[in-house]
């Protein structure tokens, strides 16, 4: 995956530049929008998102892990 593709737009959402409250708001807004036309994310995905809220994992890392999970599933 091309890290540069996802890094620039997400800088303003980085752990370094946000508080936990801001990250929680970002996640809740994104989740609300995604649920308009999709099922609830899996427990695994929600656990990864919680890692972002808690300041342990950047959004780009979550994207990489999620894409890798489904890439493995598709090729298995």
N, C-alpha and C positions, 0 to 999 in steps of 0.2 A: 504494500500500500504506500502511496505517496504521502508522506507526513506533511509536506509543505502544502498540499492541497487543503488540508484541514486545520493547519496551525494558525494561519493569519486571521481568518474570521473569528476564531475562538479566543484570541488573546484577551479580549475584554471580559471573557467569562472564565479566565484562568483562576486557579485557586489563589494565586498570589494577589490578584486584583479584586477579589470578591470576599465577602464575609459568608459565614455559614448561612445566615438568614437570606442573603442575596442568592446564594446557590440553591437553597430550597425553593425560593420563588421562581428562579429560572427553570428548575426541574418541574415544578407544579404547572407552570405555564406551558412548557413543552409537552408534558403528559396530557394536559387538557386538550391541546391542539391535536395531538396524535390520536386521541380516543374518538375524535369526530368521525374518523373513517377507518378505524382499525381496532382490532381486539386489544385487550389489556396486555402490556408487556409481560413476559415470563418472569417468574420469581428470580431466576438467575440475572436477568437484565435489570430488574428493580434493585437487586443486591449490588450490582455494579454502580448503578446510579447513586445509591446511598453512599458508596465509597467517594463519589464526587462531592456530595453534600457534606460529608465528614472531612473533606480536604485531603483524602488519601490517594485520589486518582483523578487525572485530568480527563476532560471530555474526549480528547483525541485518543487516550489510552482505552477508554470504554469503547469507542468506535472500533479500534483495532481488535480488541478482544471479541466483540460481538460479531464482527465480520469474519474473523478467523473461526469462530465457533460454527457459523453457518457454512463457511467454505469447507470445513472438515465434514460436516453433515452431508453436504451436497455431493462430495466426492467419495463418500464412504460406501 
